[in-house]
């Protein structure tokens, strides 16, 4: 049983069954800075792998990794906010249409008009017809 580090993804596994982790993809018992990787305390995101050699990145490279992570996190937050806004916007449009329908129905049932009220299903059908005509 040994520790392994994936050459590409930098996934680190401790005390694995060696045959399950081929040497072509995994470095067995990786070392960094003259000590076992597991004891070095270097996060895998800050290591570079070249062949069987594992080295710790310099500070500029670490800063670049951190900046890329921060940028990705910000992009993810922005995408989530946009999705939430679109969902809220859709709900707002539906609510607005239903309020307008209520107002129209109040006018339609006025004694001078005495027209039957429209249902939300009829509203959707009318909107669909308008969209189909575009």
N, C-alpha and C positions, 0 to 999 in steps of 0.2 A: 504494500500500500504506500502510495506516495502522493505528494501534492502536485497539481498540474496547472499550467497556465496556457490558455488557448492563444495560439500565435496571432490570430486575426482579431477576434472579439475581445481578447484580454480577460475572458471569464476565468476566474480562479476557483479551483475546487481543492478541498483538503481531504487527505486520506482516502483516495479513490482506489478502485480496483484497476490496476495498471492496464490490463488487456482491453478494457472498455474505452481507453483514451489513447488512440494511436499516436505515435511520436511524430508522424507527418503533420498533425494538426495541433498537438499539445507538447509543451515543454515539461518534461518530468523533473521534479525537484528544482524549480527555477531559483536562481540566485540573483541578488541585486545588491550592489555595493559590498560584496564580499560576505553577505549573510543570506540565510534562507529568506525567500520572498515573504513567507508568512510572518516572519519576525521583523521585517524591515519597516512595517507601518506605512508603506507608500500606497495610496489608493491606486487601483488599477487604471483609473482614467489618466493618471500622471506618469504612466510607464510607456516606453517605446520598446518594441520587440524587433530584433534583427537577427534572423537565424535562431540560435539558441541563447542569444545574449539579451538580457533584460536590463534596461537602464532607466534611471529616473530622469524625467524631463527637466530642463533648466527653467528658471522662473518665468522667462518670457513665454515659453511654450505652455507652461501651466496657466499663465494669465490668458493666453489665447483660448485654451480649453474652457476656462471659466467664462470668458466673454461669449464664446459660442453657446454654452449652456444657458447663460442668461438671456441671450438673444432668442434661443429656441423657446425658453420658458415664456418670454414676453410675447412672442408670436402665438404661442398656444393660448395664453390668456386673452389676447386680442381676438383670436378666432372664437374662443368660447363666449366672449362678450358680444361679438357680432351675432353669433347663433342665438344667444339669449334675447338680444334686441330684435332679431327677425321674428322669433317666436312671439315675443310680446307685441310686436307690431302687427302680426297676423291676428292675434287675439283682440287687439284694439280695433282693427278694421272690422272684424266680425261683430264685436260689441257695438261699434258705431252703426253698422248696418242694421242691427236689431233694434237699436234706439230709434233710428229713422223709420223703420218698419212700424214700431209702436206708435210713433207720431202720425204716420200716414193712416194707420188703422183707426186712430182716434178721430181723424178727419173723415174717414170713409164711413164711420158709423154715426156721424152727425145726422140729426133728424132730417135736414134738408137734402142730404145725399142718400142716406140709408143704403149704402153699399156694404157688402160683406167684407169682413176683415181678411187680410192676406196672412198666410202662414209662413213661417221661416222656410219651409220646403218650397213654397211657391216663390219666395224671394230668391232662393238658390237657383231655381229653374230659370227665373227671369235673368239673373246675372249670367248663368251659363249661356243662355240664348244670346245675350249681348256680346259675350266674349266670342262665341262662335261666329257672329256676324262681322267681327273685326278683320 
